[in-house]
Amino acid sequence: MRVTNLLRMCVTVGTFGWFLASCTSLPGDTPIPLTSPMMEADGMMKAGAPATAKLETQKARSRTGIATGWGREVGSVMTYTNFERAGAKPAYLTTIRYNNNEGAKEMGVDRRTKGKGMQKAAGGLIEWGMISGWGGLDNYWWRGGRFVIGKKGREYQLKVKNISSARIEVVMSVDGLDVIDGQPASTKKRGYIINPKKTLTVQGFRTSHEAVATFKFSSVASSYANLRHGNTRNVGVVGLALYTEKGREPWAEVGQRGRARAFADAPNVRARD
């Protein structure tokens, strides 16, 4: 598998910063900056919109619960680096479902299963969660997976901490859309690179190499998935696909030590007196 150029994202914590990477294109390609949604707020169509799009918008307006909308634009700069995946398929896939209080009740979410906002995943290689305000949104268990309860109008971020000893690549999606290009998500796309022991905070959908539009809990009709694509089938889920780097798999040392032999030579057939 050939090495491709990836985009690097500068992340600052306090007064210190480091470089993380992501990629949206092959060398020499220039990603097309995203634009604001093609429809107006609350699912109202502009004049001349196709009849099928109007029908989809009407369906979206009838749905309850929350989704993710297009928030304010904030700075977030990317540059390039290299990363070769260890395999064509992700090493791990993990998701977080979300909705508002009313939606969580309708879905039968058990509030007694409350957990911390940042939790380990992907075989213990990362900790990740949805962050809003000063801390992580609480997690609950629903149908064997994680569930977060949000509030309409509040912004949130996705935080991923690499707790392994090697670089990893994470391809992330919100409501079925890739967080980098805003198009339908696929594990075949490229993502953010996180250095060992570092933390990536994804604030929103990327609008250019220099900025993102923040994630904001909204109605389903006002979601980016609906306003941009007219499709709300996958609202309410955040996805993460994790890739390891070829030749630098985080568990390589662990595996080798697990196969270590206490006695290198074969045992004698007869014990000595």
C-alpha positions in Angstrom: 0.0 0.0 0.0 1.5 3.3 -1.0 2.0 6.2 1.4 -0.3 9.1 0.9 -0.1 12.7 2.0 -2.4 13.6 4.9 -3.5 16.9 6.2 -2.1 18.0 9.6 -4.2 19.8 12.1 -2.6 22.2 14.6 -4.3 21.7 18.1 -3.6 24.0 21.0 -4.1 23.2 24.7 -3.6 26.3 26.9 -0.5 28.0 25.6 1.1 24.9 24.1 0.4 23.2 20.8 1.3 20.2 18.7 0.5 18.9 15.3 -2.0 16.2 14.5 -2.9 15.0 11.1 -5.8 14.3 8.9 -6.3 13.8 5.2 -9.0 14.4 2.6 -7.2 14.0 -0.6 -4.3 12.4 -2.5 -1.1 14.5 -3.1 -1.8 17.5 -5.3 -5.6 17.5 -4.9 -7.3 20.4 -3.3 -10.4 19.6 -1.2 -13.4 21.7 -2.1 -14.4 24.0 0.8 -17.8 23.4 2.2 -20.5 26.0 2.0 -23.5 26.8 4.2 -26.5 24.5 3.8 -28.5 25.0 0.7 -31.8 25.4 2.5 -32.9 27.9 5.1 -33.3 27.2 8.8 -36.0 24.9 10.2 -36.2 23.0 7.0 -37.9 25.7 4.9 -37.1 25.3 1.2 -36.0 28.1 -1.1 -38.1 28.9 -4.1 -37.7 26.5 -7.0 -36.5 23.5 -4.9 -37.3 20.1 -6.3 -40.5 18.4 -5.2 -38.7 15.4 -3.9 -36.5 17.6 -1.7 -39.6 19.3 -0.4 -41.1 15.9 0.5 -37.9 14.9 2.4 -38.0 18.2 4.3 -41.6 17.7 5.3 -40.6 14.2 6.6 -37.7 15.7 8.5 -40.0 18.3 10.2 -42.2 15.6 11.5 -39.4 13.8 13.3 -38.8 14.3 17.0 -35.5 14.5 18.9 -32.3 16.2 18.0 -29.6 16.0 15.3 -26.5 18.0 14.5 -26.7 21.4 12.9 -24.3 23.9 11.3 -22.9 26.2 14.0 -20.6 29.2 14.0 -17.3 29.1 12.2 -14.1 28.8 14.2 -10.4 28.6 13.2 -8.8 25.2 12.8 -5.7 24.9 10.5 -4.6 21.8 8.7 -1.3 20.9 7.0 0.2 17.7 5.5 2.1 14.7 6.8 2.5 11.0 5.9 0.7 7.9 7.3 0.5 4.4 5.8 -2.3 2.2 7.1 -1.5 -1.2 8.4 -4.5 -2.7 6.5 -7.2 -1.8 4.1 -9.9 -2.2 6.7 -10.1 -0.4 10.1 -8.7 -2.2 13.1 -11.7 -1.1 15.2 -15.1 0.5 14.7 -17.0 2.2 17.5 -20.1 4.5 17.8 -22.0 6.7 20.2 -25.7 7.3 19.8 -27.4 10.5 21.0 -30.7 12.2 21.4 -32.5 14.7 23.8 -34.2 13.9 27.1 -37.6 13.2 25.4 -36.0 11.1 22.7 -34.0 9.1 25.2 -37.2 8.3 27.1 -39.0 7.1 24.0 -36.0 4.9 23.1 -36.0 3.3 26.6 -32.5 4.5 27.6 -31.8 3.3 31.2 -30.6 6.3 33.2 -29.3 4.0 35.9 -26.3 3.1 33.7 -24.7 6.5 33.9 -20.9 6.6 33.0 -18.2 9.1 32.4 -18.0 11.2 29.2 -14.6 9.9 28.2 -14.4 6.2 27.9 -11.9 3.6 26.6 -12.6 2.0 23.2 -10.9 0.4 20.2 -9.2 -2.3 22.3 -8.0 0.2 24.8 -6.1 2.3 22.3 -8.1 5.4 22.8 -10.4 7.3 25.1 -13.2 9.3 23.4 -16.4 11.0 24.0 -18.7 14.0 23.2 -17.8 17.2 25.1 -20.1 20.1 25.7 -19.4 23.1 27.9 -16.8 22.4 30.6 -16.9 18.6 30.4 -17.9 15.4 28.8 -21.6 14.5 28.3 -22.6 11.6 30.5 -22.9 8.2 28.8 -25.6 5.6 29.3 -25.9 2.1 28.0 -28.5 1.4 25.3 -28.8 -1.9 23.4 -25.2 -2.8 24.3 -23.7 0.5 23.2 -23.0 4.1 24.4 -25.7 6.7 24.5 -25.4 10.5 25.1 -28.2 12.9 26.0 -27.8 16.4 24.5 -29.8 19.6 24.6 -31.0 21.5 21.5 -29.0 24.7 20.9 -25.8 23.6 22.6 -22.5 23.2 20.8 -20.4 20.1 21.3 -17.1 18.7 20.3 -15.6 15.2 19.8 -12.5 14.4 21.8 -10.2 11.5 21.1 -7.2 10.7 23.3 -4.5 8.3 21.9 -3.4 6.4 25.0 -1.3 4.0 22.9 2.4 4.1 22.1 2.0 4.6 18.4 0.4 7.0 15.9 -3.2 6.2 14.9 -5.6 7.5 12.3 -9.3 8.1 13.1 -12.0 8.5 10.5 -15.0 10.2 12.1 -18.6 10.8 11.2 -21.6 12.6 12.6 -25.1 11.8 11.4 -23.6 9.6 8.7 -21.5 12.5 7.3 -17.7 12.6 7.2 -16.5 15.4 9.6 -13.8 16.5 7.1 -15.7 16.9 3.8 -19.3 16.9 5.0 -20.2 14.2 2.5 -21.6 10.7 3.2 -19.2 8.9 5.5 -17.1 5.9 4.5 -14.3 4.0 6.2 -12.4 4.2 2.9 -11.9 8.0 3.4 -8.9 9.3 5.3 -9.0 11.0 8.7 -7.2 12.7 11.5 -3.8 11.4 12.7 -3.2 11.4 16.5 0.3 11.1 17.9 0.9 8.9 21.0 -0.5 10.3 24.3 -2.0 13.3 22.5 -5.6 14.4 22.3 -7.6 15.5 19.2 -10.6 17.8 19.6 -12.9 18.0 16.5 -15.1 21.0 16.9 -17.2 20.7 13.7 -17.6 20.0 10.1 -14.6 21.4 8.1 -15.4 24.4 5.8 -11.8 24.9 4.6 -8.2 24.2 5.5 -8.4 27.0 8.0 -11.8 26.6 9.7 -14.7 24.4 10.7 -18.4 25.0 11.4 -19.1 23.9 15.0 -21.3 21.0 15.9 -24.6 22.2 17.4 -27.5 20.2 18.6 -30.5 21.1 16.5 -33.9 19.8 15.4 -33.8 17.1 12.8 -35.2 19.5 10.2 -32.5 22.0 10.9 -29.7 19.4 10.8 -26.8 19.7 8.4 -27.7 16.3 7.1 -31.2 17.6 6.1 -30.3 21.1 5.0 -27.3 20.0 2.9 -28.3 16.6 1.7 -32.0 16.2 2.3 -31.4 12.9 4.1 -32.0 12.3 7.8 -31.8 8.5 7.8 -28.6 8.4 9.9 -29.1 11.3 12.4 -28.3 10.6 16.0 -25.1 8.6 15.7 -21.4 9.5 15.9 -18.9 7.0 14.4 -15.1 6.4 14.7 -13.0 4.0 12.6 -9.5 3.5 13.8 -6.4 2.5 11.7 -3.0 1.6 12.9 0.2 2.6 11.1 2.0 -0.1 9.1 5.1 -1.4 10.9 4.2 0.4 14.1 1.2 -1.4 15.4 0.6 -0.3 19.1 0.2 -3.9 20.2 3.3 -5.3 18.4 5.5 -5.2 21.5 2.7 -6.6 23.7 2.2 -9.5 21.3 5.9 -10.3 21.1 6.3 -10.4 24.8 3.2 -12.6 25.1 4.9 -15.1 22.8 8.2 -15.0 24.8 9.4 -18.5 26.0 10.8 -19.0 29.5 12.9 -22.0 28.2 14.3 -21.6 24.7 15.4 -25.3 24.3 13.2 -28.3 24.0 12.7 -30.3 27.3 14.6 -33.5 27.8 12.7 -36.7 27.4 14.0 -38.0 30.7 14.5 -35.9 33.8 18.0 -36.0 35.4 18.5 -37.7 38.7 
